[in-house]
């Protein structure tokens, strides 16, 4: 079909609300036919969900829900208050230009928090090793702490270190040492374990730097991450921490690739990890290069308990993460925002209040981090960072993440209410 100049191909408010109605109706009829699912769900979301059978499994697990009211709607989204078998929720739906659902999330419908004391009480329920910061990015582009709990305490951050890889790429682009449309060929020896999808691509497949960044951030793709680290240099990643105002960048020397991380924690553990930690610091880079030459370990599932999370990890504080987000914002490179807005992990902030939301988290057994930047409709830029860790036992990941997101939503409400 030829599109005539001036034709508006944006979805309508009615389309988004119609998809809310369909999801509510389908929740009571699961399983629905493959054809019906394809008529309502965009292909990329359906593929990411695992296909029609997986989508039906989610509908079945959700059970029948009822619509209470439409909370808000816009040109490409709608948010509804719904009730299910075990409580009240907010259902958010986004649609693509053809009106198909390309994002959907369900979060508890919580009463707004009224004080930072409530935030602190909720943080206290997450364990002893919790660090948190709620901040704004001021007119000078710098991070300003509004409320914190051990906000400058270094914690293991898991895949949130990929923010610094993204920063190193943006720095290289700004200095014309790289470009977003530059292509790299996937190499078998640079492949890592999931999460992600690029580990399944044949060697020689070419991927642009922008696509690597999208996968690294939105899917936490480890193979994308390692290809970028090898292209930019592990020293460049640590140097970016310094440029971003990280308080203790030396804690990340030498910078682990994700493949080296898995070699130390998933293969011959704890002997190999102990051998590595016994080395002087100036010998560890060479040891990592040797580990990266080895075949990937076969890992069917993640180890159940924490493994040296205070020695073999990536480290930062909530203040460091805020500074990193502020610096990434100052780059003003569209590719950065594109990568960071592809996945909000179901935080479900109201788009009318927060039209832009950036997210990068990280986890392994014993480590959970949630880090968000949100731009308000009145042009304020706010950042929250939550870090939970336990070197002895692994917190329930799903439960901790849900509680953590409730804290973060409440913190964003308080930040906007205070008019910072």
Buried (B, 14 or more C-beta within 10 A) or exposed (E): EEEEEEEEEEBBBEBBBBBBBBBBEBBEEBBBEBEBBEEBBBEEBBEBBEEBEEBBBBBEEBEBBEBBEBBBBBEBBBBBBBBBEEEEBBBBBBBBEEBBBBBBBBBBBBEEBEEBEBBBEBBEEBBEBBBBBBBBBEEEEBBBBBBBBBBBBBBBBBBBBBBBBBBBBBBBBEEEEBEBEBEBEBBEEBBBBBBBBBBEBEEEEEBBBBBBBBBBBBBBBBBBBBBBBBBBEBEBBBBBBEBBBBBEBEBBBBBBBBBBBBBBBBBEBEEBBEEBEEEEEEEBBEBBEEBBEEEBBEEEEBBEEBBBBBEBBBBBBBBBBBBBBBBBBEBEBEBBBBBBBBBBBBBBBBBEBBBBBBBBBBBBBBBBBBBBBBBBEEEBBBBBBBBBBBBEEBBEBEEBBEBBBBBBBBBBBBBBEEEB
